[in-house]
Amino acid sequence: MTTTPVERSIAFAAVFNFRDLGGLTTVDGRTVRRRTVYRSDTLSRLGAEDRDAFTALGIRTVIDLRRPAEVASMGRVPEWTRVVWRHNHLEHPLWDHSTYTAEIGVPRWLAERYLELAYHGRADIARVIGMLTDDDHGPTVVHCVAGKDRTGLIVALTLDLLGVPDEQIAYDYALTERSAPMFSQWVRTAFPNENDVATPPFFTYTPAEAMLMTLQGLRRHHGSVTEYLVSAGLHRDRVARLRDRLLEA
């Protein structure tokens, strides 16, 4: 297991986008608590060689945001992890890839998809963030397939509630793009027949502008991320509990 101080990333054999939210700082100078909430791509690829490294993190809960069909085809986090697996799919329409054009560009197209997800999946999003307020769940990992879109939105909203500035939120989101080459190499090895399949640019790019535009869009429609989540069903006292749990004193 290797950790880089700046990026907070943890490397596993075939999980490429796993990192600690801890270490980011808020606008009032507080620090997000380490070893409490992690973000990741799918954990079904954890192997025996990852067992000691994963166990050392003390993770007790995995929140899986994938669709039921994705869980069925890819599998769940391995049983040897002995975590509590909580499946909380974020309801939203499947993306229509044909709507992407070079003129729209990746940042705007992704931001539109994230705002669409925030609209259709608002109750699910509020429920997931509510789970992160509970100390009883212990160290927690939130993940989807790539740890990019659904996980990226959940993490961005959580960091906003903690008071992390937009630039740091967008930077954390953008780090996902650095895992793309490792994932692509793994795919080429594991699925050689997929090598000739063209990948849309929004599959691998995570420009910071996309998340900045998403946060701006939510504020434009709801006033703030907090008000968006409250309207989606998150109780206001949960925001205070989230800050108590995830911010250093």
N, C-alpha and C positions, 0 to 999 in steps of 0.2 A: 504494500500500500504506500503510495507516495502522495504528499500534499504540497502544493505550492502556496506560499503565504498570501500572495496577491489574489490568485484566482480561487483559492479554497477548494481546488479540485482533488478528487480521490480517484485513482486509477485502478480498475479491475480488468480482468483478462478480456471480457467481451461486453462490458458495460462502460460506455464511453463519455457519458455526460452527467456524471455524479459529482455534486459539490455541496458543500456546507454553506448555508446562508449566513452563518456567523462570521463576524469580522467586519461587515458593512457598518457604516456610521450614519447617524441621523443628523438632521439639520440642527438639533440642539446639542450635538456632541456626544450622544450616547452610542453604545456599540451593540449590535445585534449579537445575542448570546450564541456561542459556538456549541457544536455537538448537540443541537436541540432539534432543528429542522433541516432536512436535506432535500435536494431536488435531483431527479434522475431520469434517464431513459428507462426502457422496460427492464425489470429486474429478473425476468424469466431466464435471461442469459447468464446469470450468476452460476459459476461452476465450482467444483470441489476445490480448485486452486484458489478460490476467493474466500473460502470459508473462514479462515483465521482473520483476514482483514475485515470482513464484514462483521463478524462477531465482536471484534474489538471496538466497534462503534457503539455497541449497546443498543441498537435500534430495536424498538418494541412494536412499532406500528408501521404498516405500509398502506398508504392511501393510493389506490389504483384508479386512475381516471379514464381508462380505456373503455371502449365500447364492448359489450358482451361478446360480439363476434371476434374482436381482437384478442380478448382473453382466451376464448375457445381455441383460436388458431395458434397463439404464441405461448400459452400457458401462464401460470402464476409464479410468484416468487417461490423459490424452492422451499420444501417443507423443512429442510435442515436449518433454515434461518429461525424457525420457531417464533415468528412474529405474528401479530394480529393483522390479518389481511382484511382491509375494508375497501370494498369495491364501490366506487361512487362515480359512475359515468356522468359526464357533463352533457346534457341533452342539447343537441344542435344539429342543423342540417349538414349533410355531407357537402364538402366543398365542391363547387362546380369549377373544375380546372380550366374550362374553356373561357371563363370570364377574365382570365389573366392575359394581359398584353404588355409588351415592352413599354408602351406609352404610359400605362398605369404605373408600372414599376413595382418591384418587390415590396418596398416599405408601405406604400399606400394600399396595395392589394392585401398584404397581411394585416394591416391595421383594420381594414374593412371586415376581414374575416374574424378578427378578435372582437370587434364591436358586435358583430353578429352573434358570436358565441356568448358574449356578455349579456346580450338580450335574451336569447333562447335558453341559455343555461343558468340564468341568474339565481334561481332557487338552489340548484346544485352547487354553484360556486359559493353562495353564502353558507351552505351546509358544510362544505369542505373547510372553508376558512374557520368556521366555528369549531371544527374538530381540533384545529391547531391551538386553540386557547386552553385546552384541558391538559393539565400536568399528568393526569392519570394515564394518558396515552404514551408517555415517555418519549424518547427520541424518535422522530417520525421522518419517513421518506414519502414525498409526493412524486408520483411518476405517471407518465403516459407511454407512448411508443418511443418517441425520440427525445422526450423531455424538453420539447421546443415550444409548442403552441398551447396546448391545454395546461401543461405544467407551467409554461412561461407566463400565462395570464394569471394563474393562481398565485404564483410567487410575486409577480409585479404588484398585484393588489395587496397582498400581505405586507410587502415592504413599504408600500405607500401608507398603510395604516400605522406602521411603526415609525413613520416620519423620515424614512430614507429618501434623499432627494432624487428627483427624476433621473439625473445624469447617472447616478450609481445603479438605479433600477435598470436603466437601459443598458448600461455596461454589463451588468450581470446577465441580462437576456442575451446580449450579443456574444457572450463567451460560448454559447452553444455552437456557434459556427465553427469554432476551433476543434470540435469533436468530429466534424463531418468527414475529414480525410481518414481518420481511424475507423470510423464506421463503414465508410465506403470500401476500405481495404478488406475489412472483415466480410462484407457482403460479397466482394469479388472472390474471396476464398471459399466461403460457405455456400454461395449460390452462383457458380460460374456461368450458368445459363442466363443470369440477369445482367451480365456485363455490357450487353449491347442495348439495354433499355435506357432511353433518354430520361434524365431526371429533370423535372421542372425546377427553375431556379429558386422558387419559394420553398422547396423541400429542404434545401441545405443552407440557405442564406438566413441570417438573423440580424438584419441591420438595426442598430440602435434606434433609428428614426421610426421604425415600425411600432416599437413600444411607446416611444414618446408621443406619437400620433394617437395611439390607443388611449393613453392616459388623458390626453387633451380632449379627446372625443367624449370620454366618460364625464369629465368635468363640465364640458359644454352642455351636456344633456341633463346632468344630475347635480351639478354644483360642486361635488367632490366625490372621491372614491368612497368615502365613508357613507355619504348619503345614498349613493348607488347601492351599496351593500345592505344598508338599513332597509331601503325600499324592497330589496330582494329577500329580506327575512332575517338578517343578522341583527341580533339585539345589541343595543349600544353598549351595554355592560360587557359584552364579549370583546369589544375593541379595547377596553381598559384591561381586561384579562389577558388579551393577546400581548399587549405592551408589557404587562407585568411578567409574563412568562418568557418573552423573547428578547427583552432588553436588559442589558447589564444595569445594575443599580448605579 
